Amino acid sequence: MSSGHEVAGVVLAAGAGTRYGMPKVLAHQGKWLRSAVAALDGGGCGDVVVVLGSAQVEVPAPARAVRAEDWAQGLSASLRAGIAAIDADLAVISLVDTPDVGADAVRRVLAAASATGLARAGYAGRPGHPVVIARRFWPALLTALHGDTGAAPFLRGRADVVQVECGDLATGFDVDERLREERETD
């Protein structure tokens, strides 16, 4: 059994990035992926997994890759694969397409999670990532997952989720569309 102090990070990076025009795990020649792994590693995660699906890439150290075979079913499949791949007391869930979220936000949300085991970053009051979920909540989380929806419905249904303002650290924006300049240089 876990010691009560083990923290694992999960980068969700399996999607095809249809609106973006390519899998986001490939964005900026892998820069977003490297940033996501560095944020979790530097933020206190002793184990980092990257959930892949539509594109297979080498993941940067110290992360390890996990494939969501059913990735096309949506975000729920990716989150299931990530949770199944870790053995920790706390899971820190992050997205590959929030490139300005760094280790400082991960540390802040992790610190806040010590009270209830559930915490999520907020940016100017808007909920975002990272999200920290203690192992004791994983069964309920996994039961609540469906289709292209992640942990949001599970988190919204609970009164004990600590929202941690991180707007002073990052925008937390999930990048869904490439700028025209990016498309022209890719």
Secondary structure, DSSP 8 states (H G I E B T S, - for coil): ---S--EEEEEE--S--TTTTS-GGGHHHHHHHHHHHHHHHHTT-SEEEEEE-SS-----TT-EEEE-TTGGG-HHHHHHHHHHT--SSEEEEEETT-TT--HHHHHHHHHHHTTTSEEEEEETTEEEEEEEEEGGGHHHHHHH-BTTB-SHHHHHT-S--EEEE-TTT-------S--HHHHHH-
